């Protein structure tokens, strides 16, 4: 997925402080607008991924599989298509939906 006007401003932030985070960030390059951070403070269940955008719900995932970037890409499409970031049916995002720790309302 490339950044389009529809998902401009959507941020996908990967924790690279734990093992595997850099691998996930690399796998997501060119698929979603990926950023990295040193620590998200959920070290018990690496790999962490935060998704946020101005005016949209924010999400925190842990235990994200770096070998399944297509799940994150599918979530990115759902998120881009949602005006407020609320995803009611995350089944298209595959196993990523089971990694959800929390959703913070906009």
Secondary structure, 3 states (H helix, E strand, C coil): CCCCCCCCCCEEEEECCCCCHHHHHHHHCCCCCEEEECCCCCHHHCCCEEEECCCCCEEEECCCCCCCHHHHHHHHHHHHHCCCCCCCCCHHHHHHHHHEEEEECC
